[in-house]
Amino acid sequence: MVVFDIPFESVGPGLWLLQKNECEIGEFCSRDDALECALNEARRIEAANAASDIVLNIQGNDGVWRAFDTSIRPYMSRVQHA
């Protein structure tokens, strides 16, 4: 499973961190840029390995983290689909 974390709050003025499996993979000028990078990387992983479970973990302005798939739909694991 590959998990991307996109926080709501910046870590500094105009600085958003993007994490993949709890490791920082980039710093971005906007949350949208971080999300775009996560989507591009997630879709690249999907294309290379269709069996990969990929989660975009996005924090809302209410502080709650929500899981989405690469179509930005609520995430459902492959086990739940079976």
C-alpha positions in Angstrom: 0.0 0.0 0.0 1.2 3.5 -0.9 -0.1 6.4 1.2 0.3 10.1 0.3 -0.4 12.6 3.1 -1.5 16.1 2.1 -2.1 18.4 5.2 -4.5 21.3 5.3 -2.1 23.6 7.1 1.2 24.8 5.8 4.4 24.2 7.9 5.5 27.7 7.3 4.4 30.7 5.1 3.7 29.3 1.7 5.2 25.8 2.4 3.3 22.6 2.2 4.9 19.2 2.8 4.0 16.1 0.8 4.7 12.7 2.4 4.6 9.3 0.8 4.6 6.4 3.3 5.6 8.8 6.1 8.7 10.0 4.3 8.8 13.6 3.0 9.0 13.6 -0.8 8.6 17.3 -1.5 7.9 20.9 -0.4 5.4 23.0 -2.4 4.3 26.6 -2.6 0.6 25.6 -2.3 -1.6 22.8 -1.1 -2.9 22.4 -4.7 0.6 21.9 -6.0 1.2 19.2 -3.3 -2.0 17.5 -4.3 -1.2 17.6 -8.0 2.2 16.1 -7.4 0.7 13.3 -5.3 -1.9 12.6 -8.0 0.7 12.4 -10.7 3.0 10.1 -8.7 0.0 7.9 -7.6 -1.2 7.5 -11.2 2.4 6.7 -12.3 2.6 4.0 -9.7 -0.9 2.7 -10.7 0.2 2.5 -14.4 3.4 0.6 -13.5 1.6 -1.8 -11.0 -2.1 -2.0 -11.3 -2.3 -4.2 -8.2 -1.0 -1.4 -5.9 -3.4 0.0 -3.4 -2.9 3.8 -3.3 -4.5 6.2 -0.8 -4.5 10.0 -0.9 -4.9 11.0 2.7 -6.1 14.6 2.6 -6.7 16.7 5.7 -9.8 18.9 5.7 -10.1 22.4 7.1 -11.9 20.7 10.1 -8.6 18.8 10.9 -10.1 15.4 9.9 -8.0 13.2 7.6 -10.0 11.6 4.8 -8.8 8.8 2.4 -9.4 9.0 -1.3 -8.4 7.0 -4.3 -6.7 8.4 -7.4 -10.1 9.4 -8.8 -10.6 11.6 -5.7 -13.4 9.3 -4.6 -13.6 8.0 -1.0 -11.1 5.2 -0.7 -12.3 1.6 -0.5 -9.7 -1.1 -0.1 -9.5 -3.9 -2.6 -10.6 -6.3 0.2 -13.9 -4.4 0.5 -14.5 -4.7 -3.2 -14.2 -8.5 -3.2 
